[in-house]
């Protein structure tokens, strides 16, 4: 369980670091077409890390549920 908490904290730290950072990425690069893609990638990484943090906290329960459905 300690590993899941550590992994979740890492993902939450990534989310917290990107939360104000994506605004600065947008302001600095939004006037270029490639900058808009970089901004979208940063926002997707930010929200993906938040989702991954919650999934890693409940990994054992999700895995047990999946195995119980798979085995019927």
MDTraj code that builds the backbone (N, CA, C; nanometers):
import mdtraj as md
import numpy as np

residues = "UNK UNK UNK UNK UNK UNK UNK UNK UNK UNK UNK UNK UNK UNK UNK UNK UNK UNK UNK UNK UNK UNK UNK UNK UNK UNK UNK UNK UNK UNK UNK UNK UNK UNK UNK UNK UNK UNK UNK UNK UNK UNK UNK UNK UNK UNK UNK UNK UNK UNK UNK UNK UNK UNK UNK UNK UNK UNK UNK UNK UNK UNK UNK UNK UNK UNK UNK UNK UNK UNK UNK UNK".split()
xyz = np.array([
    [0.0821, -0.1199, 0.0000],
    [0.0000, 0.0000, 0.0000],
    [0.0863, 0.1261, 0.0000],
    [0.2063, 0.1142, 0.0561],
    [0.2939, 0.2315, 0.0599],
    [0.3353, 0.2743, -0.0808],
    [0.3561, 0.1767, -0.1674],
    [0.3988, 0.2094, -0.3032],
    [0.2888, 0.2868, -0.3759],
    [0.1627, 0.2450, -0.3580],
    [0.0533, 0.3149, -0.4242],
    [0.0425, 0.4584, -0.3748],
    [0.0650, 0.4801, -0.2468],
    [0.0574, 0.6157, -0.1916],
    [0.1706, 0.7016, -0.2472],
    [0.2888, 0.6441, -0.2564],
    [0.4023, 0.7194, -0.3106],
    [0.3795, 0.7536, -0.4576],
    [0.3310, 0.6571, -0.5342],
    [0.3022, 0.6817, -0.6763],
    [0.1941, 0.7882, -0.6900],
    [0.0903, 0.7799, -0.6072],
    [-0.0168, 0.8791, -0.6118],
    [0.0359, 1.0179, -0.5761],
    [0.1235, 1.0274, -0.4775],
    [0.1806, 1.1565, -0.4410],
    [0.2643, 1.2147, -0.5543],
    [0.3349, 1.1300, -0.6261],
    [0.4133, 1.1778, -0.7408],
    [0.3207, 1.2338, -0.8482],
    [0.2124, 1.1612, -0.8776],
    [0.1178, 1.2096, -0.9782],
    [0.0474, 1.3375, -0.9327],
    [0.0129, 1.3457, -0.8042],
    [-0.0501, 1.4679, -0.7543],
    [0.0474, 1.5852, -0.7570],
    [0.1772, 1.5580, -0.7350],
    [0.2777, 1.6642, -0.7435],
    [0.2920, 1.7137, -0.8876],
    [0.2854, 1.6207, -0.9837],
    [0.2893, 1.6615, -1.1246],
    [0.1690, 1.7484, -1.1571],
    [0.0515, 1.7078, -1.1089],
    [-0.0688, 1.7870, -1.1322],
    [-0.0555, 1.9260, -1.0703],
    [-0.0069, 1.9320, -0.9467],
    [0.0064, 2.0612, -0.8784],
    [0.1093, 2.1500, -0.9472],
    [0.2134, 2.0909, -1.0022],
    [0.3151, 2.1710, -1.0709],
    [0.2639, 2.2229, -1.2046],
    [0.1835, 2.1440, -1.2729],
    [0.1344, 2.1862, -1.4039],
    [0.0124, 2.2771, -1.3949],
    [-0.0547, 2.2795, -1.2817],
    [-0.1763, 2.3592, -1.2709],
    [-0.1513, 2.5076, -1.3001],
    [-0.0553, 2.5732, -1.2340],
    [-0.0282, 2.7123, -1.2735],
    [0.0613, 2.7208, -1.3978],
    [0.1384, 2.6155, -1.4244],
    [0.2333, 2.6193, -1.5346],
    [0.1689, 2.6194, -1.6709],
    [0.0534, 2.5552, -1.6849],
    [-0.0105, 2.5514, -1.8160],
    [-0.0569, 2.6898, -1.8596],
    [-0.0903, 2.7742, -1.7648],
    [-0.1286, 2.9115, -1.8001],
    [-0.0102, 2.9854, -1.8618],
    [0.1079, 2.9684, -1.8035],
    [0.2257, 3.0366, -1.8568],
    [0.2673, 2.9783, -1.9917],
    [0.2489, 2.8478, -2.0088],
    [0.2773, 2.7871, -2.1391],
    [0.1838, 2.8455, -2.2436],
    [0.0560, 2.8608, -2.2058],
    [-0.0422, 2.9162, -2.3000],
    [-0.0094, 3.0611, -2.3345],
    [0.0210, 3.1411, -2.2358],
    [0.0491, 3.2826, -2.2601],
    [0.1744, 3.2989, -2.3459],
    [0.2750, 3.2165, -2.3224],
    [0.4010, 3.2312, -2.3949],
    [0.3936, 3.1776, -2.5375],
    [0.3100, 3.0748, -2.5614],
    [0.3175, 3.0063, -2.6902],
    [0.1874, 3.0004, -2.7679],
    [0.0821, 3.0618, -2.7200],
    [-0.0491, 3.0434, -2.7832],
    [-0.0611, 3.1112, -2.9184],
    [0.0264, 3.2050, -2.9497],
    [0.0157, 3.2724, -3.0790],
    [0.0758, 3.1889, -3.1921],
    [0.1401, 3.0785, -3.1595],
    [0.1920, 2.9875, -3.2601],
    [0.1076, 2.8610, -3.2624],
    [0.0934, 2.8027, -3.3794],
    [0.0120, 2.6824, -3.3938],
    [0.0704, 2.5668, -3.3136],
    [0.2013, 2.5517, -3.3165],
    [0.2661, 2.4453, -3.2393],
    [0.2526, 2.4707, -3.0898],
    [0.2516, 2.5969, -3.0494],
    [0.2345, 2.6299, -2.9085],
    [0.0990, 2.5877, -2.8552],
    [-0.0012, 2.5914, -2.9411],
    [-0.1335, 2.5446, -2.8987],
    [-0.1328, 2.3945, -2.8756],
    [-0.0607, 2.3206, -2.9589],
    [-0.0488, 2.1765, -2.9381],
    [0.0273, 2.1460, -2.8090],
    [0.1312, 2.2226, -2.7823],
    [0.2073, 2.2036, -2.6587],
    [0.1195, 2.2327, -2.5377],
    [0.0364, 2.3350, -2.5471],
    [-0.0543, 2.3678, -2.4383],
    [-0.1552, 2.2558, -2.4163],
    [-0.2108, 2.2036, -2.5231],
    [-0.3067, 2.0928, -2.5106],
    [-0.2386, 1.9699, -2.4518],
    [-0.1169, 1.9411, -2.4937],
    [-0.0443, 1.8267, -2.4396],
    [-0.0168, 1.8446, -2.2907],
    [0.0187, 1.9658, -2.2500],
    [0.0445, 1.9912, -2.1077],
    [-0.0827, 1.9781, -2.0249],
    [-0.1941, 2.0262, -2.0784],
    [-0.3215, 2.0153, -2.0058],
    [-0.3650, 1.8695, -1.9962],
    [-0.3494, 1.7935, -2.1047],
    [-0.3834, 1.6515, -2.0993],
    [-0.2945, 1.5757, -2.0027],
    [-0.1655, 1.6088, -2.0001],
    [-0.0748, 1.5472, -1.9037],
    [-0.1146, 1.5825, -1.7611],
    [-0.1547, 1.7066, -1.7401],
    [-0.1955, 1.7520, -1.6072],
    [-0.3165, 1.6731, -1.5585],
    [-0.4232, 1.6683, -1.6386],
    [-0.5442, 1.5978, -1.5959],
    [-0.5235, 1.4469, -1.5942],
    [-0.4399, 1.3967, -1.6829],
    [-0.4077, 1.2536, -1.6802],
    [-0.3338, 1.2139, -1.5550],
    [-0.2457, 1.3006, -1.5072],
    [-0.1734, 1.2703, -1.3835],
    [-0.2664, 1.2730, -1.2629],
    [-0.3659, 1.3604, -1.2649],
    [-0.4639, 1.3608, -1.1557],
    [-0.5445, 1.2312, -1.1565],
    [-0.5896, 1.1892, -1.2737],
    [-0.6645, 1.0637, -1.2837],
    [-0.5773, 0.9448, -1.2444],
    [-0.4513, 0.9443, -1.2875],
    [-0.3607, 0.8346, -1.2528],
    [-0.3332, 0.8304, -1.1032],
    [-0.3306, 0.9458, -1.0389],
    [-0.3122, 0.9477, -0.8935],
    [-0.4270, 0.8808, -0.8213],
    [-0.5497, 0.9077, -0.8643],
    [-0.6644, 0.8439, -0.8004],
    [-0.6709, 0.6950, -0.8341],
    [-0.6382, 0.6586, -0.9563],
    [-0.6395, 0.5175, -0.9940],
    [-0.5350, 0.4401, -0.9151],
    [-0.4181, 0.4983, -0.8953],
    [-0.3138, 0.4269, -0.8212],
    [-0.3516, 0.4070, -0.6749],
    [-0.4322, 0.4968, -0.6195],
    [-0.4768, 0.4776, -0.4812],
    [-0.5731, 0.3605, -0.4687],
    [-0.6541, 0.3393, -0.5704],
    [-0.7549, 0.2337, -0.5654],
    [-0.7206, 0.1169, -0.6574],
    [-0.5921, 0.0980, -0.6841],
    [-0.5499, -0.0037, -0.7801],
    [-0.5917, -0.1435, -0.7371],
    [-0.5716, -0.1791, -0.6102],
    [-0.6036, -0.3149, -0.5656],
    [-0.7537, -0.3423, -0.5736],
    [-0.8349, -0.2438, -0.5396],
    [-0.9798, -0.2631, -0.5485],
    [-1.0250, -0.2750, -0.6937],
    [-0.9667, -0.1945, -0.7821],
    [-1.0017, -0.2015, -0.9238],
    [-0.9574, -0.3349, -0.9829],
    [-0.8377, -0.3800, -0.9443],
    [-0.7876, -0.5079, -0.9935],
    [-0.8740, -0.6233, -0.9437],
    [-0.9127, -0.6205, -0.8167],
    [-0.9980, -0.7261, -0.7626],
    [-1.1348, -0.7261, -0.8305],
    [-1.1896, -0.6104, -0.8565],
    [-1.3178, -0.6019, -0.9259],
    [-1.3060, -0.6564, -1.0676],
    [-1.1988, -0.6204, -1.1365],
    [-1.1775, -0.6703, -1.2720],
    [-1.1642, -0.8219, -1.2736],
    [-1.0868, -0.8776, -1.1802],
    [-1.0687, -1.0218, -1.1767],
    [-1.1974, -1.0950, -1.1410],
    [-1.2787, -1.0352, -1.0538],
    [-1.4060, -1.0997, -1.0190],
    [-1.5033, -1.0971, -1.1370],
    [-1.4989, -0.9931, -1.2166],
    [-1.5853, -0.9882, -1.3352],
    [-1.5337, -1.0837, -1.4421],
    [-1.4011, -1.0892, -1.4567],
    [-1.3416, -1.1742, -1.5596],
    [-1.3656, -1.3223, -1.5300],
    [-1.3538, -1.3610, -1.4025],
    [-1.3700, -1.5010, -1.3654],
    [-1.5161, -1.5403, -1.3503],
    [-1.6017, -1.4426, -1.3423],
    [-1.7452, -1.4655, -1.3369],
    [-1.7837, -1.5242, -1.2082],
])
top = md.Topology()
chain = top.add_chain()
for i, resn in enumerate(residues, 1):
    res = top.add_residue(resn, chain, resSeq=i)
    for name in ("N", "CA", "C"):
        top.add_atom(name, md.element.get_by_symbol(name[0]), res)
traj = md.Trajectory(xyz[None], top)
